[in-house]
Amino acid sequence: MGQGQFGRDLKKCMELKRVYL
């Protein structure tokens, strides 16, 4: 049920990581 949201958050985190790194 919350897997879709988790995936979206993970993508967001990856994007943020990319920007920070």
LINTA-V75856 format. One record per residue. N is the residue number from 1. OMEGA is omega in whole degrees, -180 to 180 (999 if undefined). Layout:
n:N omega:OMEGA
n:N omega:OMEGA
This chain:
n:1 omega:-179
n:2 omega:-179
n:3 omega:-180
n:4 omega:-179
n:5 omega:-180
n:6 omega:-180
n:7 omega:-179
n:8 omega:-180
n:9 omega:-178
n:10 omega:179
n:11 omega:-179
n:12 omega:-179
n:13 omega:-179
n:14 omega:-180
n:15 omega:-180
n:16 omega:180
n:17 omega:-178
n:18 omega:-178
n:19 omega:-178
n:20 omega:-178
n:21 omega:999
